[in-house]
Amino acid sequence: MEPPDFDDEFDRSVADWRERHRLREDDAVLLLIELFRVHQRHWDELRRREMPSFDPVRAEIARLAETMRTGQTQSASLLEVLRKLPSTHLAARVTRTAAFFAALASALAGYLIGRAGW
């Protein structure tokens, strides 16, 4: 992005102002305006030198945004594929017979530990 250039607009405004007040080309006020423009260009150039350029940062942000979009697209594709896969999660079930024998074995082990004198 280029910053807007206001020089043409400023020139038109000065020309309109000069015509409205009927000032000659060599009038002192116009010389002061020209001096102001020299001063403004000088300070603008100093500011540009002191301020770091944000162009590298903008490029990095654009690259990061593109990487993020790619990651989101790939994640969405992966989620879609995973949703279409059949479920491999089997619920762990304990049959009544296995529970009965586990309870019986626990009771027997407790009885034997108790008889051993612990």
GUKOL-147663 format. One record per residue (C-alpha): chain; x, z, y; residue in one letter; residue number from 1. Coordinates in nm, 4 decimals. Last residue first. Layout:
BEGIN
<rec><chain>A</chain><u>X</u><w>Z</w><v>Y</v><resn>a</resn><resi>NUM</resi></rec>
...
This chain:
BEGIN
<rec><chain>A</chain><u>-0.1791</u><w>5.8890</w><v>-6.1190</v><resn>w</resn><resi>118</resi></rec>
<rec><chain>A</chain><u>-0.2516</u><w>6.0434</w><v>-6.4462</v><resn>g</resn><resi>117</resi></rec>
<rec><chain>A</chain><u>-0.2526</u><w>5.7524</w><v>-6.6902</v><resn>a</resn><resi>116</resi></rec>
<rec><chain>A</chain><u>-0.6246</u><w>5.8087</w><v>-6.7419</v><resn>r</resn><resi>115</resi></rec>
<rec><chain>A</chain><u>-0.6957</u><w>5.7156</w><v>-6.3786</v><resn>g</resn><resi>114</resi></rec>
<rec><chain>A</chain><u>-0.4902</u><w>5.3955</w><v>-6.4047</v><resn>i</resn><resi>113</resi></rec>
<rec><chain>A</chain><u>-0.6769</u><w>5.3066</w><v>-6.7262</v><resn>l</resn><resi>112</resi></rec>
<rec><chain>A</chain><u>-1.0181</u><w>5.3680</w><v>-6.5648</v><resn>y</resn><resi>111</resi></rec>
<rec><chain>A</chain><u>-0.9270</u><w>5.1672</w><v>-6.2560</v><resn>g</resn><resi>110</resi></rec>
<rec><chain>A</chain><u>-0.8024</u><w>4.8763</w><v>-6.4697</v><resn>a</resn><resi>109</resi></rec>
<rec><chain>A</chain><u>-1.1250</u><w>4.8851</w><v>-6.6749</v><resn>l</resn><resi>108</resi></rec>
<rec><chain>A</chain><u>-1.3389</u><w>4.8852</w><v>-6.3591</v><resn>a</resn><resi>107</resi></rec>
<rec><chain>A</chain><u>-1.1399</u><w>4.5997</w><v>-6.2115</v><resn>s</resn><resi>106</resi></rec>
<rec><chain>A</chain><u>-1.1631</u><w>4.3982</w><v>-6.5356</v><resn>a</resn><resi>105</resi></rec>
<rec><chain>A</chain><u>-1.5419</u><w>4.4495</w><v>-6.5453</v><resn>l</resn><resi>104</resi></rec>
<rec><chain>A</chain><u>-1.5792</u><w>4.3488</w><v>-6.1806</v><resn>a</resn><resi>103</resi></rec>
<rec><chain>A</chain><u>-1.3695</u><w>4.0361</w><v>-6.2387</v><resn>a</resn><resi>102</resi></rec>
<rec><chain>A</chain><u>-1.5693</u><w>3.9578</w><v>-6.5578</v><resn>f</resn><resi>101</resi></rec>
<rec><chain>A</chain><u>-1.9004</u><w>3.9852</w><v>-6.3692</v><resn>f</resn><resi>100</resi></rec>
<rec><chain>A</chain><u>-1.7745</u><w>3.7774</w><v>-6.0751</v><resn>a</resn><resi>99</resi></rec>
<rec><chain>A</chain><u>-1.6525</u><w>3.5029</w><v>-6.3090</v><resn>a</resn><resi>98</resi></rec>
<rec><chain>A</chain><u>-1.9890</u><w>3.5001</w><v>-6.4891</v><resn>t</resn><resi>97</resi></rec>
<rec><chain>A</chain><u>-2.1824</u><w>3.4942</w><v>-6.1659</v><resn>r</resn><resi>96</resi></rec>
<rec><chain>A</chain><u>-1.9939</u><w>3.1873</w><v>-6.0499</v><resn>t</resn><resi>95</resi></rec>
<rec><chain>A</chain><u>-1.7718</u><w>3.2018</w><v>-5.7486</v><resn>v</resn><resi>94</resi></rec>
<rec><chain>A</chain><u>-1.7964</u><w>2.9075</w><v>-5.5142</v><resn>r</resn><resi>93</resi></rec>
<rec><chain>A</chain><u>-1.5364</u><w>2.7843</w><v>-5.2702</v><resn>a</resn><resi>92</resi></rec>
<rec><chain>A</chain><u>-1.7062</u><w>2.5183</w><v>-5.0610</v><resn>a</resn><resi>91</resi></rec>
<rec><chain>A</chain><u>-1.5492</u><w>2.1813</w><v>-5.1076</v><resn>l</resn><resi>90</resi></rec>
<rec><chain>A</chain><u>-1.4016</u><w>2.0149</w><v>-4.8037</v><resn>h</resn><resi>89</resi></rec>
<rec><chain>A</chain><u>-1.3219</u><w>1.6552</w><v>-4.8850</v><resn>t</resn><resi>88</resi></rec>
<rec><chain>A</chain><u>-1.5877</u><w>1.5155</w><v>-4.6500</v><resn>s</resn><resi>87</resi></rec>
<rec><chain>A</chain><u>-1.6132</u><w>1.1410</w><v>-4.6664</v><resn>p</resn><resi>86</resi></rec>
<rec><chain>A</chain><u>-1.4206</u><w>0.9511</w><v>-4.4006</v><resn>l</resn><resi>85</resi></rec>
<rec><chain>A</chain><u>-1.6268</u><w>0.7989</w><v>-4.1189</v><resn>k</resn><resi>84</resi></rec>
<rec><chain>A</chain><u>-1.5674</u><w>1.0925</w><v>-3.8858</v><resn>r</resn><resi>83</resi></rec>
<rec><chain>A</chain><u>-1.1924</u><w>1.0643</w><v>-3.9381</v><resn>l</resn><resi>82</resi></rec>
<rec><chain>A</chain><u>-1.1956</u><w>0.6970</w><v>-3.8386</v><resn>v</resn><resi>81</resi></rec>
<rec><chain>A</chain><u>-1.3898</u><w>0.7734</w><v>-3.5206</v><resn>e</resn><resi>80</resi></rec>
<rec><chain>A</chain><u>-1.1594</u><w>1.0631</w><v>-3.4387</v><resn>l</resn><resi>79</resi></rec>
<rec><chain>A</chain><u>-0.8537</u><w>0.8386</w><v>-3.4794</v><resn>l</resn><resi>78</resi></rec>
<rec><chain>A</chain><u>-1.0024</u><w>0.5704</w><v>-3.2534</v><resn>s</resn><resi>77</resi></rec>
<rec><chain>A</chain><u>-1.0892</u><w>0.8279</w><v>-2.9874</v><resn>a</resn><resi>76</resi></rec>
<rec><chain>A</chain><u>-0.7387</u><w>0.9691</w><v>-3.0069</v><resn>s</resn><resi>75</resi></rec>
<rec><chain>A</chain><u>-0.5881</u><w>0.6201</w><v>-2.9700</v><resn>q</resn><resi>74</resi></rec>
<rec><chain>A</chain><u>-0.8005</u><w>0.5467</w><v>-2.6648</v><resn>t</resn><resi>73</resi></rec>
<rec><chain>A</chain><u>-0.7235</u><w>0.8856</w><v>-2.5121</v><resn>q</resn><resi>72</resi></rec>
<rec><chain>A</chain><u>-0.3513</u><w>0.8380</w><v>-2.5711</v><resn>g</resn><resi>71</resi></rec>
<rec><chain>A</chain><u>-0.3588</u><w>0.4909</w><v>-2.4134</v><resn>t</resn><resi>70</resi></rec>
<rec><chain>A</chain><u>-0.5458</u><w>0.6234</w><v>-2.1110</v><resn>r</resn><resi>69</resi></rec>
<rec><chain>A</chain><u>-0.2939</u><w>0.9092</w><v>-2.0779</v><resn>m</resn><resi>68</resi></rec>
<rec><chain>A</chain><u>-0.0015</u><w>0.6668</w><v>-2.0992</v><resn>t</resn><resi>67</resi></rec>
<rec><chain>A</chain><u>-0.1597</u><w>0.4532</w><v>-1.8266</v><resn>e</resn><resi>66</resi></rec>
<rec><chain>A</chain><u>-0.2143</u><w>0.7603</w><v>-1.6082</v><resn>a</resn><resi>65</resi></rec>
<rec><chain>A</chain><u>0.1468</u><w>0.8688</w><v>-1.6635</v><resn>l</resn><resi>64</resi></rec>
<rec><chain>A</chain><u>0.2734</u><w>0.5228</w><v>-1.5653</v><resn>r</resn><resi>63</resi></rec>
<rec><chain>A</chain><u>0.0607</u><w>0.5276</w><v>-1.2501</v><resn>a</resn><resi>62</resi></rec>
<rec><chain>A</chain><u>0.1821</u><w>0.8796</w><v>-1.1698</v><resn>i</resn><resi>61</resi></rec>
<rec><chain>A</chain><u>0.5436</u><w>0.7726</w><v>-1.2224</v><resn>e</resn><resi>60</resi></rec>
<rec><chain>A</chain><u>0.5008</u><w>0.4695</w><v>-0.9950</v><resn>a</resn><resi>59</resi></rec>
<rec><chain>A</chain><u>0.3367</u><w>0.6854</w><v>-0.7281</v><resn>r</resn><resi>58</resi></rec>
<rec><chain>A</chain><u>0.6257</u><w>0.9325</w><v>-0.7506</v><resn>v</resn><resi>57</resi></rec>
<rec><chain>A</chain><u>0.8796</u><w>0.6505</w><v>-0.7158</v><resn>p</resn><resi>56</resi></rec>
<rec><chain>A</chain><u>0.6901</u><w>0.5180</w><v>-0.4084</v><resn>d</resn><resi>55</resi></rec>
<rec><chain>A</chain><u>0.6621</u><w>0.8583</w><v>-0.2407</v><resn>f</resn><resi>54</resi></rec>
<rec><chain>A</chain><u>0.9539</u><w>0.7970</w><v>-0.0098</v><resn>s</resn><resi>53</resi></rec>
<rec><chain>A</chain><u>1.1217</u><w>1.1036</w><v>0.1240</v><resn>p</resn><resi>52</resi></rec>
<rec><chain>A</chain><u>1.0581</u><w>1.1902</w><v>0.4874</v><resn>m</resn><resi>51</resi></rec>
<rec><chain>A</chain><u>1.3664</u><w>1.2184</w><v>0.7076</v><resn>e</resn><resi>50</resi></rec>
<rec><chain>A</chain><u>1.4414</u><w>0.8462</w><v>0.7400</v><resn>r</resn><resi>49</resi></rec>
<rec><chain>A</chain><u>1.0778</u><w>0.7545</w><v>0.7962</v><resn>r</resn><resi>48</resi></rec>
<rec><chain>A</chain><u>1.0431</u><w>1.0275</w><v>1.0569</v><resn>r</resn><resi>47</resi></rec>
<rec><chain>A</chain><u>1.3469</u><w>0.8972</w><v>1.2481</v><resn>l</resn><resi>46</resi></rec>
<rec><chain>A</chain><u>1.2038</u><w>0.5444</w><v>1.2436</v><resn>e</resn><resi>45</resi></rec>
<rec><chain>A</chain><u>0.8706</u><w>0.6670</w><v>1.3765</v><resn>d</resn><resi>44</resi></rec>
<rec><chain>A</chain><u>1.0528</u><w>0.8608</w><v>1.6474</v><resn>w</resn><resi>43</resi></rec>
<rec><chain>A</chain><u>1.2383</u><w>0.5524</w><v>1.7696</v><resn>h</resn><resi>42</resi></rec>
<rec><chain>A</chain><u>0.9313</u><w>0.3287</w><v>1.7481</v><resn>r</resn><resi>41</resi></rec>
<rec><chain>A</chain><u>0.7360</u><w>0.5820</w><v>1.9597</v><resn>q</resn><resi>40</resi></rec>
<rec><chain>A</chain><u>1.0083</u><w>0.6014</w><v>2.2273</v><resn>h</resn><resi>39</resi></rec>
<rec><chain>A</chain><u>1.0271</u><w>0.2234</w><v>2.2556</v><resn>v</resn><resi>38</resi></rec>
<rec><chain>A</chain><u>0.6449</u><w>0.2131</w><v>2.2772</v><resn>r</resn><resi>37</resi></rec>
<rec><chain>A</chain><u>0.6462</u><w>0.4816</w><v>2.5492</v><resn>f</resn><resi>36</resi></rec>
<rec><chain>A</chain><u>0.9007</u><w>0.2798</w><v>2.7479</v><resn>l</resn><resi>35</resi></rec>
<rec><chain>A</chain><u>0.6717</u><w>-0.0220</w><v>2.7252</v><resn>e</resn><resi>34</resi></rec>
<rec><chain>A</chain><u>0.3814</u><w>0.1885</w><v>2.8503</v><resn>i</resn><resi>33</resi></rec>
<rec><chain>A</chain><u>0.5972</u><w>0.3166</w><v>3.1344</v><resn>l</resn><resi>32</resi></rec>
<rec><chain>A</chain><u>0.6854</u><w>-0.0423</w><v>3.2289</v><resn>l</resn><resi>31</resi></rec>
<rec><chain>A</chain><u>0.3145</u><w>-0.1237</w><v>3.2274</v><resn>l</resn><resi>30</resi></rec>
<rec><chain>A</chain><u>0.2505</u><w>0.1660</w><v>3.4664</v><resn>v</resn><resi>29</resi></rec>
<rec><chain>A</chain><u>0.5307</u><w>0.0481</w><v>3.6942</v><resn>a</resn><resi>28</resi></rec>
<rec><chain>A</chain><u>0.3655</u><w>-0.2908</w><v>3.7521</v><resn>d</resn><resi>27</resi></rec>
<rec><chain>A</chain><u>0.5755</u><w>-0.5947</w><v>3.6622</v><resn>d</resn><resi>26</resi></rec>
<rec><chain>A</chain><u>0.2973</u><w>-0.7815</w><v>3.4792</v><resn>e</resn><resi>25</resi></rec>
<rec><chain>A</chain><u>0.0517</u><w>-0.7227</w><v>3.7635</v><resn>r</resn><resi>24</resi></rec>
<rec><chain>A</chain><u>-0.2392</u><w>-0.4810</w><v>3.7261</v><resn>l</resn><resi>23</resi></rec>
<rec><chain>A</chain><u>-0.5988</u><w>-0.5872</w><v>3.7911</v><resn>r</resn><resi>22</resi></rec>
<rec><chain>A</chain><u>-0.7576</u><w>-0.2621</w><v>3.6650</v><resn>h</resn><resi>21</resi></rec>
<rec><chain>A</chain><u>-0.9855</u><w>-0.4342</w><v>3.4118</v><resn>r</resn><resi>20</resi></rec>
<rec><chain>A</chain><u>-0.7256</u><w>-0.6992</w><v>3.3381</v><resn>e</resn><resi>19</resi></rec>
<rec><chain>A</chain><u>-0.4559</u><w>-0.4431</w><v>3.2656</v><resn>r</resn><resi>18</resi></rec>
<rec><chain>A</chain><u>-0.6922</u><w>-0.2368</w><v>3.0470</v><resn>w</resn><resi>17</resi></rec>
<rec><chain>A</chain><u>-0.7871</u><w>-0.5446</w><v>2.8458</v><resn>d</resn><resi>16</resi></rec>
<rec><chain>A</chain><u>-0.4201</u><w>-0.6393</w><v>2.8044</v><resn>a</resn><resi>15</resi></rec>
<rec><chain>A</chain><u>-0.3310</u><w>-0.2801</w><v>2.7046</v><resn>v</resn><resi>14</resi></rec>
<rec><chain>A</chain><u>-0.6116</u><w>-0.2725</w><v>2.4479</v><resn>s</resn><resi>13</resi></rec>
<rec><chain>A</chain><u>-0.5101</u><w>-0.6107</w><v>2.3075</v><resn>r</resn><resi>12</resi></rec>
<rec><chain>A</chain><u>-0.1475</u><w>-0.4991</w><v>2.2753</v><resn>d</resn><resi>11</resi></rec>
<rec><chain>A</chain><u>-0.2554</u><w>-0.1733</w><v>2.1033</v><resn>f</resn><resi>10</resi></rec>
<rec><chain>A</chain><u>-0.4688</u><w>-0.3649</w><v>1.8547</v><resn>e</resn><resi>9</resi></rec>
<rec><chain>A</chain><u>-0.1785</u><w>-0.5956</w><v>1.7813</v><resn>d</resn><resi>8</resi></rec>
<rec><chain>A</chain><u>0.0622</u><w>-0.3041</w><v>1.7359</v><resn>d</resn><resi>7</resi></rec>
<rec><chain>A</chain><u>-0.1694</u><w>-0.1023</w><v>1.5100</v><resn>f</resn><resi>6</resi></rec>
<rec><chain>A</chain><u>-0.0125</u><w>-0.2003</w><v>1.1803</v><resn>d</resn><resi>5</resi></rec>
<rec><chain>A</chain><u>-0.1853</u><w>-0.0306</w><v>0.8879</v><resn>p</resn><resi>4</resi></rec>
<rec><chain>A</chain><u>0.0451</u><w>0.1307</w><v>0.6334</v><resn>p</resn><resi>3</resi></rec>
<rec><chain>A</chain><u>0.1308</u><w>-0.0911</w><v>0.3400</v><resn>e</resn><resi>2</resi></rec>
<rec><chain>A</chain><u>0.0000</u><w>0.0000</w><v>0.0000</v><resn>m</resn><resi>1</resi></rec>
